[in-house]
């Protein structure tokens, strides 16, 4: 049986697990390293739920066909199908890598267990996830194109999926793995003097000015991510944000060890 008191929901950002500006190109070195770190934490006794983004697999196709707008024509339907196939391809690549390292990862596709309305999840069917956890599997979900009651279909970001999982399962922590060290006072890709904010509260987070992520991101980018982080922390769950390009930060965030990453606390910090 899985331990719910040691449950972590982990988002594997598409900008880190793929070469975001080279279509259908996985960042193999990073994915292999993630698998090794996940194995360490799983052997520590942590129960894990994984969610991955689209990166160079889902986003370019979704943008090309304007999938986020829903059904407009037979061409947009083709875009929906191509985006879905691309996300399945990336999901399988991750699952195969993780299983090869000894992790009992089971793909549970977001499109098969959720329905949206105007781009927001309307219904999420948790039974498959609960059953997987009960049998010591590690569920692997993704940001995905899902059927939409209003638009026909729409894009549901991995960040939105993470929020729904956090709301249901109340994990000990939620981790967002991205391609920068954490949350800065300014966009670190534009400002060399940007300072990493290692421990902040919701109130402090709301005051941070954030620019757009580098590359294509049709799910709302960094600003959308912050909105979901705030919702999760408001629910009493600490959120950790760090770079998957760092070979040890994922383990450090799960274990709560010192490292170069950001923690957002549920309540204002007290000195």
C-alpha positions as CSV (number, residue, x, y, z in Angstrom):
1,X,0.0,0.0,0.0
2,X,1.2,3.5,-0.8
3,X,2.0,6.0,1.9
4,X,-0.2,9.1,1.6
5,X,1.7,10.9,4.3
6,X,4.7,10.9,2.0
7,X,2.9,11.8,-1.3
8,X,4.5,14.2,-3.7
9,X,2.9,15.5,-6.9
10,X,5.7,16.3,-9.4
11,X,5.4,18.3,-12.6
12,X,8.0,17.7,-15.2
13,X,8.1,20.8,-17.3
14,X,8.1,20.5,-21.1
15,X,10.8,23.1,-21.4
16,X,13.2,20.9,-19.4
17,X,12.4,17.4,-20.7
18,X,12.5,18.5,-24.4
19,X,14.6,20.8,-26.5
20,X,11.8,23.3,-26.7
21,X,12.7,25.0,-30.0
22,X,13.4,21.7,-31.8
23,X,10.2,19.9,-32.6
24,X,9.9,16.3,-31.3
25,X,13.3,16.4,-29.6
26,X,13.6,14.9,-26.1
27,X,16.2,16.1,-23.7
28,X,17.5,12.6,-23.2
29,X,20.2,13.4,-20.7
30,X,17.8,15.3,-18.5
31,X,15.1,12.6,-18.7
32,X,17.6,9.8,-17.8
33,X,18.7,11.9,-14.8
34,X,15.1,12.6,-13.7
35,X,14.5,8.8,-13.8
36,X,17.5,8.2,-11.5
37,X,16.4,10.8,-9.1
38,X,12.8,9.6,-9.0
39,X,14.1,6.1,-8.3
40,X,16.0,7.4,-5.3
41,X,13.0,9.2,-3.8
42,X,10.7,6.2,-4.5
43,X,13.2,3.9,-2.7
44,X,13.1,6.5,0.2
45,X,9.4,5.5,0.6
46,X,7.8,8.4,-1.2
47,X,4.6,7.9,-3.1
48,X,4.7,9.8,-6.4
49,X,2.3,11.2,-9.0
50,X,3.9,12.5,-12.1
51,X,2.6,15.0,-14.6
52,X,4.6,16.2,-17.7
53,X,4.2,19.1,-20.1
54,X,4.3,19.1,-23.9
55,X,7.4,21.0,-24.7
56,X,8.5,20.6,-28.3
57,X,6.0,17.7,-28.8
58,X,2.6,19.2,-28.1
59,X,3.0,23.0,-28.2
60,X,4.2,23.6,-31.8
61,X,1.4,21.5,-33.3
62,X,-1.2,23.1,-31.0
63,X,0.0,26.5,-32.1
64,X,0.0,25.6,-35.8
65,X,-3.6,24.5,-35.8
66,X,-4.8,26.9,-33.0
67,X,-6.1,23.9,-31.1
68,X,-6.6,26.0,-28.0
69,X,-9.6,27.6,-29.8
70,X,-11.5,24.3,-30.1
71,X,-13.3,22.9,-33.1
72,X,-13.5,25.5,-35.9
73,X,-13.1,23.2,-39.0
74,X,-12.0,19.8,-40.1
75,X,-8.4,21.2,-40.1
76,X,-8.7,22.1,-36.4
77,X,-9.9,18.5,-35.8
78,X,-6.7,17.2,-37.5
79,X,-4.7,19.5,-35.2
80,X,-6.4,18.0,-32.2
81,X,-5.6,14.5,-33.3
82,X,-2.0,15.3,-34.2
83,X,-1.4,17.1,-30.9
84,X,-2.9,14.1,-29.0
85,X,-0.6,11.7,-30.9
86,X,2.4,13.9,-30.1
87,X,1.6,13.9,-26.4
88,X,1.1,10.1,-26.4
89,X,4.5,9.8,-28.0
90,X,6.3,11.9,-25.4
91,X,4.3,10.1,-22.6
92,X,5.4,6.7,-23.9
93,X,9.1,7.8,-24.2
94,X,9.0,9.0,-20.5
95,X,7.2,5.8,-19.3
96,X,9.7,3.5,-21.1
97,X,12.7,5.4,-19.7
98,X,11.3,5.3,-16.1
99,X,10.3,1.7,-16.3
100,X,13.7,0.7,-17.6
101,X,15.2,2.2,-14.5
102,X,13.0,0.1,-12.2
103,X,10.1,2.6,-11.5
104,X,6.6,1.1,-11.6
105,X,5.2,3.9,-13.8
106,X,1.8,3.5,-15.3
107,X,0.6,6.0,-18.0
108,X,-2.9,7.4,-17.1
109,X,-3.7,9.8,-19.9
110,X,-5.4,13.1,-18.9
111,X,-7.6,13.0,-22.0
112,X,-9.1,9.7,-20.9
113,X,-10.0,10.7,-17.4
114,X,-11.1,14.3,-17.7
115,X,-13.6,16.6,-19.5
116,X,-13.1,20.3,-19.9
117,X,-15.4,23.3,-20.4
118,X,-13.9,26.4,-22.2
119,X,-10.4,25.2,-21.5
120,X,-10.9,24.5,-17.8
121,X,-11.3,21.0,-16.3
122,X,-15.0,20.4,-15.6
123,X,-14.8,16.8,-14.4
124,X,-11.8,14.7,-13.3
125,X,-12.2,11.0,-12.8
126,X,-9.8,9.9,-10.1
127,X,-10.6,6.2,-9.7
128,X,-7.8,5.0,-12.0
129,X,-5.3,7.2,-10.1
130,X,-6.5,6.0,-6.7
131,X,-6.4,2.4,-7.8
132,X,-2.8,2.8,-9.2
133,X,-1.6,4.4,-5.9
134,X,-3.3,1.6,-3.9
135,X,-1.3,-0.9,-5.8
136,X,2.0,0.9,-5.5
137,X,2.2,2.2,-9.1
138,X,3.4,5.7,-10.0
139,X,0.7,7.4,-12.2
140,X,2.1,9.4,-15.1
141,X,-0.3,12.0,-16.5
142,X,0.3,14.9,-18.9
143,X,-0.9,18.3,-20.0
144,X,-3.2,17.3,-22.9
145,X,-5.9,18.1,-25.5
146,X,-9.2,16.9,-24.0
147,X,-12.8,16.8,-25.0
148,X,-14.5,20.0,-24.2
149,X,-18.2,20.5,-23.5
150,X,-18.2,24.0,-24.9
151,X,-15.5,24.0,-27.6
152,X,-15.5,20.4,-28.7
153,X,-11.9,20.0,-27.5
154,X,-9.3,22.2,-25.8
155,X,-5.9,22.3,-24.2
156,X,-5.6,21.5,-20.5
157,X,-2.2,22.4,-19.2
158,X,-0.1,20.2,-17.0
159,X,-0.2,22.9,-14.3
160,X,-4.0,22.7,-14.3
161,X,-3.8,18.9,-13.9
162,X,-1.3,19.3,-11.0
163,X,-3.8,21.7,-9.3
164,X,-6.6,19.2,-9.5
165,X,-4.4,16.4,-8.2
166,X,-3.3,18.5,-5.3
167,X,-6.9,19.5,-4.5
168,X,-8.0,15.9,-4.4
169,X,-5.0,14.0,-2.9
170,X,-3.6,16.7,-0.5
171,X,0.0,15.7,-1.0
172,X,2.8,16.6,1.4
173,X,4.3,18.8,-1.3
174,X,3.9,19.8,-4.9
175,X,7.0,20.2,-7.1
176,X,7.3,22.1,-10.3
177,X,10.4,21.1,-12.3
178,X,11.3,23.8,-14.8
179,X,14.3,25.0,-16.8
180,X,15.5,27.7,-14.4
181,X,16.5,27.4,-10.7
182,X,13.2,28.7,-9.3
183,X,11.3,31.9,-8.9
184,X,13.3,35.1,-9.2
185,X,12.6,38.8,-8.5
186,X,13.0,39.4,-12.2
187,X,13.1,37.2,-15.4
188,X,16.5,35.5,-15.2
189,X,16.6,34.9,-18.9
190,X,16.5,38.7,-19.5
191,X,18.2,40.1,-16.5
192,X,21.6,38.9,-15.3
193,X,21.2,40.5,-11.9
194,X,18.0,38.6,-11.2
195,X,18.0,37.1,-7.7
196,X,16.7,33.6,-6.8
197,X,14.0,33.8,-4.2
198,X,14.6,30.7,-2.1
199,X,11.8,30.9,0.5
200,X,8.7,33.1,-0.1
201,X,5.1,33.3,1.1
202,X,2.0,33.7,-1.1
203,X,2.0,37.4,-0.3
204,X,5.6,37.8,-1.5
205,X,4.9,35.7,-4.6
206,X,2.0,37.9,-5.6
207,X,4.4,40.9,-5.6
208,X,7.0,39.2,-7.9
209,X,7.0,40.6,-11.5
210,X,7.3,37.7,-13.9
211,X,7.9,37.8,-17.6
212,X,6.9,35.3,-20.3
213,X,8.8,32.0,-20.6
214,X,11.3,31.7,-23.5
215,X,9.9,29.7,-26.5
216,X,6.3,28.7,-27.4
217,X,3.9,28.0,-24.7
218,X,0.2,28.0,-25.6
219,X,-0.9,27.0,-22.0
220,X,-0.3,30.4,-20.5
221,X,3.4,30.3,-19.7
222,X,4.9,31.4,-16.4
223,X,2.1,33.7,-15.4
224,X,-0.5,30.9,-15.6
225,X,1.8,28.6,-13.6
226,X,2.0,31.2,-10.8
227,X,-1.8,31.3,-10.7
228,X,-2.0,27.6,-10.1
229,X,0.9,27.6,-7.6
230,X,-1.0,30.3,-5.6
231,X,-4.2,28.2,-5.6
232,X,-2.2,25.1,-4.4
233,X,-0.5,27.0,-1.6
234,X,-3.8,28.6,-0.5
235,X,-4.9,25.0,0.0
236,X,-2.2,24.6,2.7
237,X,0.3,22.7,0.5
238,X,3.9,23.9,0.1
239,X,5.1,24.2,-3.5
240,X,8.8,23.7,-4.6
241,X,10.1,25.1,-7.8
242,X,13.5,24.2,-9.2
243,X,15.5,23.3,-12.3
244,X,15.4,19.8,-13.8
245,X,18.6,20.8,-15.5
246,X,20.4,20.5,-12.1
247,X,21.3,16.8,-11.6
248,X,20.4,16.8,-7.9
249,X,17.7,19.4,-7.3
250,X,14.7,17.0,-7.7
251,X,15.9,14.7,-5.0
252,X,16.7,17.7,-2.8
253,X,13.2,19.2,-3.2
254,X,11.5,15.9,-2.4
255,X,13.7,15.3,0.6
256,X,13.6,18.9,1.7
257,X,17.4,19.2,1.6
258,X,19.2,22.5,1.1
259,X,19.6,23.4,-2.5
260,X,19.2,26.0,-5.2
261,X,15.4,26.2,-5.6
262,X,12.3,28.1,-4.4
263,X,9.9,27.1,-1.7
264,X,6.5,28.8,-1.4
265,X,5.0,28.5,2.0
266,X,1.3,28.2,2.8
267,X,1.5,31.0,5.4
268,X,3.6,34.1,5.8
269,X,7.1,33.4,7.0
270,X,7.8,34.1,10.7
271,X,11.4,35.0,11.6
